[in-house]
Amino acid sequence: MAVEDRTLGKGARKERSSHRVNVNFSGDAYKVLTDIAERKGQTVSGVLRDALALEKLYDETILQNGRILVEREDGSLREVIRP
């Protein structure tokens, strides 16, 4: 997102290095999020950044006609399919 930088003069733009986002979660979803953060020793923001990275990987893979597979402990493979 470009923002106006008044120190560079009228109309000058520079990219922000970080952005604040407000998100509403149900109580159950927020508990899942905080449980994951606690288990991984991360912040809630860190868990959300990881989730976004996985979503990007999934999206790019599907766009290239690829598949995401999960290997179970017994060696069996399951395909991740989302609606």
C-alpha positions in Angstrom: 0.0 0.0 0.0 1.4 3.3 -1.0 1.0 6.2 1.5 1.7 9.9 1.0 5.0 11.0 2.5 4.8 14.6 3.4 8.6 14.8 4.0 9.2 14.0 0.3 6.8 16.7 -1.0 3.2 16.9 -2.1 2.1 13.8 -3.9 5.2 11.8 -3.2 4.6 8.2 -2.3 6.6 5.5 -0.5 5.7 1.9 0.4 4.9 1.1 4.1 7.0 -1.7 5.6 4.1 -3.0 7.7 0.4 -2.6 8.0 -2.1 -2.9 10.9 -5.2 -5.0 10.2 -8.2 -5.5 12.5 -9.9 -8.9 12.2 -12.9 -10.3 14.0 -12.9 -14.0 15.0 -15.5 -16.1 16.7 -14.6 -17.2 20.2 -13.8 -20.7 18.9 -11.6 -19.5 16.1 -9.7 -17.2 18.4 -9.1 -20.0 20.8 -7.7 -22.2 18.0 -5.4 -19.3 17.0 -4.1 -18.6 20.5 -3.7 -22.3 21.2 -1.5 -22.7 18.1 0.5 -19.5 19.0 1.1 -20.8 22.5 2.1 -24.3 21.3 4.5 -22.9 18.7 5.9 -20.2 21.0 4.7 -17.5 18.5 2.6 -14.4 18.6 -0.9 -14.5 17.1 0.4 -12.3 14.3 3.2 -14.8 13.6 0.6 -17.6 13.3 -1.4 -15.5 10.9 1.6 -14.7 8.8 2.4 -18.5 8.6 -1.2 -19.2 7.6 -1.0 -16.6 4.9 2.2 -18.1 3.6 0.6 -21.5 3.4 -2.5 -20.0 1.7 -0.2 -18.4 -0.9 1.7 -21.8 -1.4 -1.7 -23.6 -1.8 -3.1 -21.0 -4.2 0.1 -20.9 -6.4 0.3 -24.7 -6.5 -3.4 -25.1 -7.5 -3.1 -22.3 -10.2 -0.2 -24.3 -11.7 -2.4 -27.5 -11.8 -0.5 -29.0 -8.9 -1.6 -30.8 -5.8 -0.8 -30.5 -2.1 -0.2 -33.9 -0.4 0.2 -34.7 3.3 2.1 -37.8 4.2 0.8 -39.6 7.3 3.0 -41.4 9.8 2.1 -44.7 8.2 3.4 -43.5 4.8 -0.1 -43.0 3.4 -0.7 -39.9 1.3 -3.8 -37.6 1.5 -4.5 -34.8 -0.8 -5.5 -31.4 0.7 -8.8 -30.4 -1.0 -10.5 -27.1 -0.1 -13.9 -25.8 -1.2 
